[in-house]
Amino acid sequence: MDHGLLLGLLGLIALVGLIAIRIPIAYSMIVVGAAGMMVLGDPLIFLAQLKNLAYSQFSIYDLSVLPMFVLMGNISTRAGLSRDLFRAANAWLGWMRGGVAMAAIAACAGFGAVCGSSLATASTMGQVALPELRRYRYSPTLATGTLAAGGVLGILIPPSVVLVVYAIVVEASIVQMFIAAFVPGVIAVLFFLMTIAIYVRVKPDAGPPGDRVSRKEFIEATLRVGPVVAIFGMVIGGIYFGLFNPTPAAAIGVFLVAAFGILRGSIRWHGMKVALLDTAKTTGMIYLILLGAQILNIFMARGGVPQAAADMMLHSGLSPIMILIVLLIALIFLGCLMDSLSMILLTIPFFWPVISGLDFGMSQEHLKIWFGILALIVVELGLITPPVGMNVFVINALARDVPMSQTFRGVMPFFIAELFRVALIVAFPALSLWLPKLIGGA
């Protein structure tokens, strides 16, 4: 075996070991990448690269959209949009058996469209919806499982931070990725609603029907959610129809959400200050992970690991679809160990060369879109997969009286629904490619 390849594989083992002992993923990637580069070549070469590496990475214009969308999500959380979304969804759906849980899913989808973060969606909607689910005596298994699963909608429904990062890594169009994510995102919401409907039909006591609201309350709740729908329509609709690029769209979204919160009195200077500080911390974490991933990828590329992995898979004798399935299964397992952003940055530089070398009967641009949507869906699954589903831990922190094993049982029906969605998009790539072709001319 080539010396560089052997060193790269040892680096991967060391990286997993560092993550296992709870070293932050960014520091783990920096340490392994730096050490590997210095062993492979002159340490001065690494130091010379490091001099300009951070600037060249962080000055990418497309990355400027990340802090804007993160700030938009933080302000939305403090402006009370989540409460308005859940109240409206509950007025529409809460009267049905399992309706309050369905309302939580609908509200998660709506908040994810403004927030773009799965963990933030799970945490925020958990605080809003969990008391209502308790009030209507929903089973703890269904209540916590619904909220943990609903949180994953934030990773795919635009705007999504992880979607932006994936597009940058594979050099795909962010706008096309946003457009492609819409139909799979809607399918996820419909599948989750169907899952709850089937669950409460099998176990009627798990999701009792809620109260019907009065006509006045229904109209009031619907009107209050109007600004949220308008903001989403202006931001995402403007991107879809080419009125503006993602970065100015995100800036407009920040302005609109902040103006809405200030005019309604739900966010004041202290809340805005906290939102700005949280955004700075989150953005710093994301950029540090990006730098670590870049250092690690340079080391791996010098060692020839991505190309070796691609050659091994291409000469394995497996069909392209079987190779795709193997990679998707690997993403699910890795998703149990690390957050979605880190996993995309760590795995896509290895997996994309494999996928791009296979013949799926479509262009490279379409392949980037299709594989990206599939990758993000299975990354979602990692957030609710035992034993380290991060969304489950978030909900468990809010519902400490519910054993984590119950929450994992609660997410299993949604996990199965997600597997059906993956199978559907693998079998019918047009589900993710039709809208980009129609709107974006992809």
C-alpha positions, -999 to 999 in steps of 0.1 A, spaced: 0 0 0 12 35 -9 28 54 21 5 84 16 -27 63 14 -17 43 45 -10 75 64 -44 89 53 -62 58 66 -44 60 99 -55 97 100 -91 87 96 -88 62 124 -72 88 146 -100 113 137 -127 88 148 -107 82 180 -105 119 189 -142 123 182 -149 93 204 -131 108 234 -152 140 229 -126 163 213 -146 189 193 -149 179 156 -132 211 144 -102 206 166 -100 169 157 -99 177 120 -73 204 124 -50 183 145 -52 152 122 -49 173 91 -20 194 103 -1 164 117 -6 144 85 4 172 62 36 177 82 45 140 81 39 139 43 59 170 36 80 198 49 63 214 80 71 248 65 49 240 35 20 235 59 27 267 77 29 286 44 -5 272 34 -20 280 68 -10 317 63 -36 322 35 -58 292 40 -83 307 65 -87 339 45 -92 321 12 -118 298 28 -137 325 47 -137 351 20 -159 329 -3 -189 351 -11 -214 322 -9 -204 317 27 -217 351 36 -252 336 35 -246 315 65 -244 341 93 -275 358 78 -296 327 79 -283 318 114 -292 354 126 -326 351 109 -333 319 128 -321 333 161 -343 364 158 -372 343 147 -369 322 179 -370 353 201 -397 371 181 -423 344 190 -428 331 154 -428 295 167 -458 302 190 -478 318 161 -470 289 138 -481 263 163 -512 282 173 -523 284 137 -515 248 129 -533 237 161 -564 257 151 -564 240 117 -555 204 127 -559 201 165 -595 189 165 -586 156 148 -574 125 166 -536 130 167 -542 166 155 -521 183 181 -491 161 171 -499 169 134 -499 206 143 -465 202 159 -452 187 126 -467 215 105 -453 241 129 -418 225 128 -419 226 90 -429 263 90 -403 272 116 -377 252 98 -384 273 67 -375 304 86 -348 290 109 -329 265 88 -315 244 117 -327 210 129 -315 213 165 -329 248 168 -363 237 153 -365 207 177 -356 228 208 -378 258 200 -409 238 189 -404 214 218 -407 242 243 -439 255 225 -457 222 217 -447 199 245 -470 216 271 -500 213 247 -493 177 240 -492 170 277 -524 190 283 -543 168 259 -527 137 275 -508 124 245 -487 94 252 -451 104 261 -438 81 234 -458 98 206 -453 133 220 -416 133 223 -411 111 192 -431 136 171 -411 166 183 -377 149 178 -387 138 143 -403 172 134 -370 189 142 -353 171 113 -374 191 88 -353 221 95 -323 206 77 -339 202 43 -367 228 40 -350 259 26 -333 279 39 -310 253 53 -274 260 65 -263 224 57 -277 226 22 -257 258 16 -225 241 28 -231 210 7 -236 232 -24 -203 250 -17 -184 218 -12 -195 202 -45 -196 235 -63 -233 233 -70 -258 262 -73 -272 272 -39 -304 284 -57 -308 251 -75 -303 232 -43 -330 253 -25 -354 247 -54 -347 210 -55 -353 206 -17 -389 219 -18 -407 189 -32 -388 163 -10 -395 187 20 -432 187 13 -432 149 9 -415 146 43 -443 167 60 -470 146 43 -453 113 53 -450 125 89 -487 135 90 -497 101 76 -474 84 101 -492 101 130 -526 93 115 -517 56 112 -502 56 147 -533 70 164 -555 47 144 -536 17 158 -533 32 193 -563 56 197 -554 65 233 -520 78 222 -533 109 205 -567 121 217 -585 148 196 -581 183 208 -608 210 212 -624 227 182 -616 264 183 -642 291 178 -645 308 144 -631 340 159 -600 322 174 -595 303 141 -594 336 121 -572 353 146 -547 325 147 -546 323 109 -541 361 106 -513 361 132 -493 335 111 -497 357 80 -465 376 86 -445 344 89 -459 331 56 -452 365 40 -416 365 51 -410 330 39 -427 338 6 -405 369 1 -372 353 10 -376 319 -6 -400 330 -34 -375 358 -43 -347 332 -46 -368 307 -66 -379 332 -91 -345 349 -95 -354 383 -79 -323 381 -58 -294 358 -48 -294 339 -14 -272 364 5 -294 395 -1 -324 373 4 -311 363 38 -304 399 46 -340 408 37 -352 380 58 -332 392 88 -346 427 84 -382 416 80 -381 392 110 -364 419 132 -389 445 121 -418 422 128 -405 414 162 -399 450 171 -432 463 158 -451 436 177 -430 442 209 -419 406 211 -382 414 208 -363 442 224 -327 454 226 -317 426 251 -332 399 229 -316 414 198 -282 415 216 -286 378 226 -295 369 191 -264 386 177 -241 370 203 -256 335 196 -252 341 158 -215 351 163 -208 320 184 -226 297 159 -210 313 129 -175 310 145 -181 274 152 -193 268 116 -163 286 101 -138 268 124 -153 234 113 -150 246 76 -113 254 82 -107 221 99 -124 203 71 -103 221 45 -70 212 63 -81 176 67 -91 174 30 -58 188 18 -40 161 39 -63 134 25 -59 146 -11 -21 145 -7 -24 110 6 -47 99 -22 -74 87 0 -105 101 -19 -92 88 -52 -83 54 -37 -118 52 -22 -134 61 -56 -113 35 -74 -121 8 -49 -159 14 -52 -158 18 -90 -140 -16 -93 -160 -34 -67 -184 -49 -92 -214 -34 -76 -240 -15 -97 -242 23 -93 -274 20 -73 -259 -5 -49 -229 18 -44 -252 47 -37 -272 27 -12 -239 16 6 -228 53 9 -263 63 21 -262 36 48 -227 48 59 -241 83 62 -269 71 85 -244 54 108 -220 83 108 -249 106 116 -253 89 150 -218 101 159 -216 137 149 -236 167 139 -249 171 104 -227 199 93 -195 181 104 -206 150 87 -213 167 54 -179 184 55 -161 152 64 -178 127 41 -188 145 9 -151 151 -2 -148 113 -1 -182 103 -14 -187 128 -42 -157 115 -63 -172 80 -61 -207 92 -71 -195 115 -98 -176 86 -115 -207 65 -118 -233 65 -146 -268 73 -133 -280 85 -167 -279 122 -158 -256 152 -161 -231 161 -134 -252 191 -123 -283 170 -119 -263 144 -101 -250 170 -76 -286 180 -69 -300 145 -66 -272 131 -45 -273 162 -23 -310 158 -15 -305 121 -7 -274 129 15 -292 155 35 -322 132 40 -301 104 55 -282 130 75 -316 138 90 -320 102 99 -288 103 119 -304 129 141 -330 105 153 -311 72 151 -301 53 183 -279 55 202 -268 91 197 -297 108 179 -290 144 187 -326 156 183 -337 129 208 -312 143 234 -326 178 228 -362 167 234 -352 145 263 -337 176 280 -371 192 278 -390 161 289 -368 147 316 -396 126 330 -398 106 298 -372 78 295 -350 82 264 -359 47 253 -395 58 249 -385 87 228 -364 64 205 -395 41 202 -415 72 193 -393 82 165 -391 47 149 -424 51 129 -410 84 115 -377 67 108 -395 41 87 -414 69 69 -381 86 61 -367 53 46 -398 52 23 -390 88 13 -354 78 5 -365 48 -16 -390 70 -34 -364 96 -44 -338 70 -53 -364 53 -76 -378 86 -90 -350 112 -92 -375 135 -109 -390 143 -75 -359 163 -67 -350 174 -103 -384 184 -117 -388 217 -100 -352 229 -107 -358 221 -144 -391 239 -144 -381 271 -125 -344 273 -127 -338 258 -161 -313 233 -147 
